[in-house]
Amino acid sequence: MKDIIILGIESSCDDTSAAVIKNGELLSNVVANQAVHEAYGGVVPELASRAHQQNIVPVVHEALKRANITKEQLSAIAFTRGPGLMGSLLVGVSFAKGFARSLNIPLIDVNHLQGHILAHFIKEPGVEFVPPQFPFLCLLVSGGNSQIVIVKSYNKMDVIGQTIDDAAGEAIDKCSKVMGLGYPGGPIIDKLARQGNPKAYTFAKPHIPNYDFSFSGLKTSFLYSLRDWIKEDPNFIENHKEDLAASLEATVVDILMTKLRKAAKDLKINEIAVAGGVSANNGLRNAFREHATKYGWKIYIPKFSFTTDNAAMITITGYYKYLDKDFCTIDLPAFSRVTFNK
Ligand code: KG4
């Protein structure tokens, strides 16, 4: 049988990435982060698209080189169609279209959120492969999304709960910014939290029905509490940053796990996965492990490099779409906002 070799391209936010998967197995995954945003405390869309333009050719070249694959061997090109920043997406989308047309091979559009979930199906050479069994629940938590998804198959996913305002990662990043820490705040808060007391402070938790989330109240509560404490002690943040980080993280994790527990119990599903940038968080990972022991969940936690944006997850999604012959036409536009079942 002919080898199926997919090149995948991810450019939805501030990471330019390309990966190669051969017959379902990952051969390379190259990610170029964009340091340019650090000075601004957040992603500057125009700078992101310009950096993608500079990075895309060397990143794709490097991914093919590390995989030891020539462009003529490729079976198809998969790309992130959305959601994401329009200017960033356009770089990857246009590159993928031009490259596929020049090679006369099929194009596969990939939903970035589906990619985060299918990161659990990335098979690496020499690494034990234990993917979740369908149907499973996935807590998808990133800088732009917080959702609980029932994953029925590779291409059938239903969102049963989502944030009604900020995403979990966005809330952590904004609180970290208020504390004057660097960008992105998630990894910094994670590191500080490991040395702090998660019960030191209490912040507001939402009362939202069903499986939906809300994080804007927590953000406001964090901001107002800090303001009061700083009035009494101008060095409050510096003196208590570990406890603040640990308490903030514990609140976010509790909000997420409360809803996930409810969904798992109501739907009687005990195959539970976590995905997205915030799934790199050690507090959240520990909470998953504790729930596995306490509630008999079978948990699936991705490898760190597959939590934040990467092309390996886009490429594996492209691989399954290739098996279904689910190709797209060259006139397909990028989309900035969408959930599943586009
Ligand atoms: O999935 P991702 O790379 O991009 C989106 O698609 O949004 O997620 C980025 C988010 C950011 O909010 C970042 O702060 C957060 O993931 N993040 C973390 C950690 N690492 C990344 N949040 C908490 N703890 C971490 N270790």
Residues whose N, C-alpha, C, O or C-beta is under 5 A from the ligand:
A	BS01	KG4	S142 G143 G144 G169 E170 D173 P184 G185 G186 P187 D190 G276 G277 V278 A280 N281 N282 T307 T308 D309
